[in-house]
């Protein structure tokens, strides 16, 4: 006897017994493959400017059972999964996850207000507002992000790197190296920062320009937030903490590169030249709401700043006067934790002083708070910090910095060890905590665990990404690139 089947609006053919009873039974590879098929079709429709087809495909995807599975999975695997919204609800069991998938629907959807908390900014007194949606609202945002991301990826600025699939800050650094490393490269730098980007985006602009269900988008934008038991309306911006907010912010800022190119990359006919015509050496690199523009003169840099101000004004945004600077490459500038500067005509990218100070403070805090920790527990905590920071900076000119940080780390550990044993001799402390392993002496180790050193990380240059590749279409390229980067990491 043949099994009965039902069909979802997206065309997925599901057997009546195919809805899993347990979350662990789900074949995520098949789920991802089916969702990706529809996303690829959306990308192709956007490229062909078939907007009615785009809307139809969006409807199919948001009603897809597999897309709902992926949306709930993202919410339940997110770092904030243990943080509830104003309803106090959490999805922590297999049953609650399956139930959430079956209940997820845009029909008559009304978003609940967000729970507002404030978190401290690194090294600043001012706190950052963080708005926490309910689990259900997070899943709805994750579901609609699945249909919005392919559009955002297809219409994005070429040199935009933040919150994009298969792109990272390392790619932004590599692109800046390409733009600045030659002797005849641009000498002037516009460092841009948008004031309160997430908090001030104009809702009307979003509703008029974001290609998705307007009623759902309005719910995301107008939900309001609760702080100190008081309900506050949201008149502008997208919630920092919302899963769809980075995509909305990216779409809002996309077009900035084209606005600059319209004036500085045009040929005699007034059309944008794609064959490298760039007499003013103007290049644009953006990561989230931070961006860098290169220019051949201070005057051109100031003119570009004005172009960007006009571009942002229409979207309810403005440049931060304190953080938007024009500098010369010989004086250097900081971007994404690195310092870019030319020394006698040679560009060197090093970890910034601010980044070095932050990692030093982070290690110091762990060691100070770990006075009562066992040596092995302290090693585990420190290794996470050391490996993460050194991997981030391994493609920069960081060898000297790594050595400096190893020396600082040794001094901190020596103080920690002496404090634990004030009555013991120096030799006793050395024998207790430091050992020889292989060809190395003075290895801070215990119970089979050894402390990583910054200099263990090999310096490896990060390869440039091909800017015209789309992750939903050019899958073979990104598969190759992922494997290549993974092999690089294995060298560490």
C-alpha positions in Angstrom: 0.0 0.0 0.0 1.4 3.3 -1.0 2.0 6.0 1.6 -0.2 9.1 1.5 1.5 12.3 0.7 0.8 16.0 1.2 2.4 18.9 -0.6 3.6 22.2 1.0 3.0 25.5 -0.8 6.7 25.4 -2.0 6.1 22.2 -3.8 7.8 19.9 -1.2 6.3 16.5 -1.3 6.0 15.2 2.2 4.8 11.8 3.3 2.2 11.9 6.1 4.7 10.3 8.4 7.7 12.5 7.2 7.1 15.2 9.9 9.7 14.1 12.4 8.7 13.2 15.9 12.1 14.0 17.2 14.3 17.0 16.3 17.3 14.7 16.2 15.8 12.7 13.3 15.8 15.6 10.8 18.0 15.2 7.8 19.5 18.7 7.8 21.5 18.2 4.6 18.3 17.6 2.6 16.5 20.5 4.4 19.3 22.9 3.5 19.5 21.6 -0.1 15.8 22.2 -0.7 15.8 25.7 0.8 18.9 26.6 -1.2 17.2 25.6 -4.4 14.5 28.2 -3.9 17.1 30.8 -2.8 19.0 30.2 -6.0 15.9 30.7 -8.1 15.3 34.0 -6.2 18.8 35.2 -7.1 18.3 34.4 -10.8 14.9 36.2 -10.8 16.5 39.3 -9.2 19.3 39.3 -11.8 16.6 39.2 -14.6 14.6 41.8 -12.8 11.5 39.6 -12.8 10.0 41.1 -9.6 6.7 39.4 -9.8 8.5 36.0 -9.9 10.6 37.1 -7.0 7.5 37.7 -4.9 6.0 34.3 -5.9 9.3 32.6 -4.9 9.3 34.5 -1.6 5.8 33.3 -0.8 6.8 29.7 -1.6 9.9 29.9 0.6 8.2 31.5 3.6 5.6 28.8 3.5 8.1 26.0 3.0 8.2 23.4 5.8 12.0 23.0 5.3 12.5 26.8 5.6 10.6 26.8 8.8 12.8 24.0 10.1 15.9 26.0 9.3 14.5 29.1 10.9 13.8 27.4 14.2 17.1 25.6 14.1 18.9 29.0 13.8 17.0 30.4 16.8 17.6 27.3 19.0 21.4 27.2 18.1 21.9 30.9 18.4 24.1 32.2 21.3 21.0 33.9 22.8 18.9 30.8 22.9 18.9 30.9 26.7 17.7 34.5 26.8 13.9 34.8 26.7 11.8 37.7 25.4 9.1 39.5 27.3 6.9 36.3 27.3 9.7 34.3 29.2 9.4 31.4 26.7 12.4 29.3 25.6 12.6 26.4 23.2 14.9 23.9 24.8 13.4 20.6 24.0 12.9 18.5 20.8 9.1 18.7 21.3 9.1 22.5 21.7 11.1 22.9 18.5 8.8 20.7 16.4 5.8 22.5 17.8 7.3 25.9 16.9 7.9 24.8 13.3 4.3 23.7 12.9 3.0 26.9 14.4 5.2 29.3 12.5 3.1 31.3 10.1 2.8 34.8 8.7 -1.0 34.7 8.6 -2.4 37.3 11.0 1.1 37.7 12.5 1.6 40.3 15.2 5.0 40.8 16.7 5.3 41.2 20.5 7.3 44.1 22.0 11.0 43.5 22.5 12.7 43.3 25.9 15.3 46.1 26.1 18.5 45.8 28.0 21.7 47.9 27.9 25.2 46.4 27.5 28.5 48.2 28.0 30.6 49.2 25.0 34.3 48.3 25.2 36.2 51.1 26.8 33.2 53.5 26.8 30.8 54.8 29.5 27.9 55.0 27.0 25.9 51.7 26.9 24.6 50.0 23.7 20.8 49.2 23.6 20.0 45.6 22.9 16.4 44.6 22.1 15.5 40.9 22.6 12.5 39.5 20.6 10.5 36.5 21.8 11.6 33.1 20.5 8.6 33.1 18.0 9.4 36.5 16.7 13.1 35.5 16.3 12.0 32.5 14.2 9.8 34.7 12.1 12.7 37.0 11.5 15.0 34.1 10.6 12.4 32.7 8.2 12.0 36.0 6.3 15.8 36.5 6.4 16.0 33.4 4.3 14.1 35.1 1.5 15.7 38.5 2.0 19.4 37.4 2.1 19.5 36.2 -1.6 18.2 39.6 -2.7 20.6 41.5 -0.5 23.5 39.4 -1.7 22.6 40.0 -5.4 22.0 43.8 -5.1 24.9 44.4 -2.6 27.8 46.8 -3.1 30.8 44.8 -4.5 33.1 45.9 -1.7 30.7 45.3 1.2 31.9 42.6 3.6 29.9 42.7 6.8 27.0 40.3 7.6 27.4 38.6 4.2 27.6 34.9 3.4 31.3 33.7 3.0 32.7 37.2 3.5 34.6 38.4 6.5 36.7 41.2 8.0 39.7 39.3 6.6 38.4 39.8 3.1 37.9 43.6 3.8 41.5 43.8 4.9 42.8 41.9 1.8 40.8 44.3 -0.5 42.2 47.4 1.3 45.7 45.9 0.8 45.0 45.6 -2.9 43.9 49.3 -3.1 46.7 50.8 -1.0 49.8 48.6 -1.4 51.3 50.0 -4.6 53.7 52.9 -4.6 51.3 54.9 -6.8 48.2 54.0 -4.8 45.9 56.6 -3.2 47.5 58.6 -0.4 44.4 60.0 1.3 41.9 58.1 3.4 38.3 58.9 4.4 37.5 56.9 7.6 33.7 56.8 7.9 31.4 55.8 10.7 27.6 56.1 10.7 26.1 57.5 13.8 23.7 55.0 15.5 23.1 53.2 12.3 20.8 50.5 13.6 18.8 53.0 15.8 18.1 55.7 13.2 17.2 54.0 9.9 14.1 55.6 8.4 11.1 53.2 8.6 9.4 54.8 5.6 12.5 54.2 3.5 12.6 50.6 4.6 8.9 50.0 3.9 9.3 51.6 0.4 12.5 49.9 -0.6 12.7 46.4 1.1 11.4 43.7 -1.2 9.4 41.6 1.2 5.9 41.3 2.7 5.2 44.9 3.9 2.8 43.7 6.7 5.4 41.4 8.2 8.2 44.0 7.8 6.0 46.6 9.6 5.5 44.2 12.5 9.3 43.8 12.8 9.9 47.5 12.7 6.9 48.8 14.8 6.9 46.2 17.6 8.1 48.6 20.3 10.2 47.7 23.3 9.6 47.3 27.0 12.1 48.8 29.5 11.5 49.2 33.2 8.0 47.8 32.6 7.1 50.6 30.3 6.1 50.1 26.7 8.0 52.4 24.3 7.2 52.8 20.5 9.9 52.3 17.9 9.7 55.2 15.5 13.0 54.5 13.6 15.8 52.0 13.3 15.9 48.2 13.5 16.4 46.3 16.7 20.0 45.5 17.7 19.4 41.9 18.6 17.0 41.1 15.8 18.1 38.3 13.4 17.0 40.2 10.3 18.4 43.6 11.4 21.9 43.1 9.9 20.3 42.3 6.5 18.0 45.3 6.7 21.0 47.6 7.6 23.1 46.2 4.7 20.3 46.8 2.2 19.9 50.4 3.6 23.6 51.1 3.0 24.0 49.4 -0.3 24.2 51.9 -3.1 26.8 54.0 -1.3 29.5 52.6 -3.6 27.5 53.4 -6.7 26.8 56.9 -5.5 30.5 57.5 -5.3 31.2 55.8 -8.6 28.6 57.9 -10.4 30.9 60.9 -10.0 34.4 59.3 -9.8 34.3 56.2 -12.0 32.4 57.6 -15.0 33.7 57.8 -18.5 33.2 60.7 -21.0 29.7 59.5 -21.8 28.8 59.7 -18.1 28.3 56.0 -17.5 30.1 54.0 -14.9 33.2 52.4 -16.3 33.8 48.9 -15.2 37.2 48.5 -16.8 39.4 50.2 -14.1 38.9 53.8 -15.1 39.8 55.5 -11.8 41.8 58.7 -12.2 41.2 59.9 -8.7 42.2 56.5 -7.2 38.8 56.3 -5.4 38.2 52.9 -3.8 35.4 51.9 -1.4 35.4 49.2 1.3 32.6 48.7 3.8 32.2 46.4 6.8 28.7 46.8 8.4 28.4 50.6 9.2 32.2 51.3 9.1 33.8 52.2 5.8 37.0 53.4 4.1 37.3 55.4 0.9 40.6 56.1 -0.7 41.4 59.2 -2.8 44.3 60.9 -4.5 43.8 64.2 -2.6 42.3 65.6 0.6 39.9 67.7 -1.5 38.5 64.6 -3.2 38.1 62.9 0.1 36.1 65.8 1.5 33.9 65.8 -1.6 33.2 62.1 -1.2 32.2 62.7 2.5 29.6 65.2 1.2 28.3 62.7 -1.3 27.9 60.1 1.4 26.2 62.6 3.7 23.6 63.2 1.1 23.2 59.5 0.4 22.6 58.8 4.1 20.2 61.7 4.7 17.5 60.1 2.6 17.7 57.0 4.8 17.5 59.0 8.1 21.2 58.5 8.8 24.2 60.8 9.3 28.0 60.5 9.6 29.5 60.6 13.1 31.6 63.8 13.3 33.9 62.4 15.9 34.7 59.2 14.1 34.6 60.3 10.5 38.2 61.4 9.7 40.4 62.2 6.7 44.0 61.1 7.1 47.2 60.5 5.1 48.4 56.9 4.6 51.8 57.8 6.0 50.0 58.7 9.3 48.0 55.5 9.2 44.5 54.6 10.2 42.7 51.9 12.2 40.1 49.7 10.7 38.6 46.4 12.1 41.3 46.0 14.7 44.2 46.6 12.4 46.4 49.6 11.7 47.1 50.4 8.0 50.2 52.6 7.4 52.9 53.1 4.9 56.5 53.1 6.1 58.9 54.6 3.4 56.3 53.7 0.7 55.6 50.2 2.0 52.2 49.3 3.4 52.2 47.4 6.6 49.0 46.1 8.2 49.6 45.4 12.0 47.3 44.7 14.9 46.1 48.1 16.2 47.2 49.5 19.5 43.6 49.5 20.7 43.3 45.8 19.8 46.5 45.0 21.6 45.4 46.9 24.7 42.0 45.0 24.6 43.6 41.5 24.5 46.1 42.4 27.2 43.3 43.6 29.5 41.2 40.5 28.7 44.1 38.1 29.6 44.8 40.2 32.7 41.2 40.0 33.9 41.1 36.2 33.4 44.3 35.7 35.4 43.2 38.1 38.2 39.8 36.5 38.5 41.5 33.0 38.4 43.4 33.3 41.6 41.7 30.2 43.0 41.5 28.3 39.7 43.6 25.2 39.1 46.4 25.5 36.6 44.6 23.4 34.0 41.4 25.4 34.3 43.3 28.6 33.8 45.1 27.2 30.8 41.8 26.2 29.2 40.4 29.7 29.6 43.5 31.4 28.3 43.9 29.1 25.3 40.4 30.2 24.0 41.4 33.8 24.1 44.9 33.4 22.7 43.9 31.1 19.8 41.0 33.3 18.8 42.9 36.6 18.8 46.0 35.2 17.1 44.0 33.5 14.4 42.2 36.8 13.7 45.5 38.6 13.2 47.5 35.8 11.6 47.3 37.3 8.2 48.7 40.7 9.3 52.3 41.7 10.1 52.0 40.4 13.6 55.1 38.4 14.5 56.6 41.2 16.6 53.3 41.8 18.3 52.9 38.1 19.1 56.3 38.0 20.7 55.5 41.1 22.8 52.2 39.6 24.0 53.9 36.3 24.9 56.3 38.3 27.1 53.4 40.1 28.8 51.6 36.8 29.3 54.6 35.2 30.9 55.0 38.1 33.4 51.3 37.9 34.3 51.5 34.2 34.9 54.7 34.6 37.0 52.9 37.1 39.2 49.9 34.7 39.5 52.2 31.8 40.5 54.2 33.8 43.1 50.9 35.1 44.7 49.8 31.5 45.2 53.0 30.5 46.8 54.5 33.5 48.6 56.7 31.4 50.8 58.2 29.2 48.1 61.5 29.8 46.2 61.6 30.9 42.6 63.0 27.6 41.5 60.2 25.7 43.3 57.6 27.8 41.5 59.3 27.2 38.1 59.4 23.4 38.7 55.8 23.4 39.8 54.2 25.3 36.8 56.7 25.4 33.9 58.1 22.3 32.2 60.1 21.3 29.2 58.1 19.8 26.3 60.0 18.7 23.2 62.5 21.3 22.1 60.8 24.0 24.2 61.6 25.0 27.8 59.4 27.1 30.1 56.1 25.7 28.9 53.2 26.6 31.3 51.5 23.1 31.5 49.6 20.8 33.8 47.7 17.5 33.5 48.5 17.1 29.8 47.4 20.6 28.9 49.8 23.2 27.8 49.3 26.9 27.3 49.3 28.1 23.7 51.6 30.9 22.9 50.9 33.7 20.4 54.0 32.9 18.4 52.7 29.3 17.8 50.5 30.9 15.1 52.1 31.1 11.7 51.7 34.2 9.6 49.7 33.3 6.5 48.4 35.8 4.0 44.6 35.8 3.5 43.7 35.4 -0.2 41.4 38.0 -1.9 37.9 36.9 -2.6 36.5 37.2 -6.1 34.2 40.2 -5.7 31.7 39.3 -8.4 30.9 35.8 -7.0 27.5 35.1 -5.5 27.3 32.3 -2.9 23.9 31.2 -4.1 25.0 30.8 -7.7 28.8 30.2 -7.7 28.7 27.3 -5.2 31.7 25.5 -6.6 34.0 28.6 -6.2 32.9 29.0 -2.5 33.3 25.3 -1.9 36.8 25.4 -3.2 37.6 28.6 -1.2 36.2 27.1 2.1 38.4 24.1 1.7 41.4 26.2 0.9 40.9 28.4 4.0 40.4 25.3 6.1 43.7 23.8 4.9 45.3 27.1 5.8 44.0 26.9 9.4 45.4 23.4 9.7 48.9 24.9 9.4 48.4 26.7 12.7 
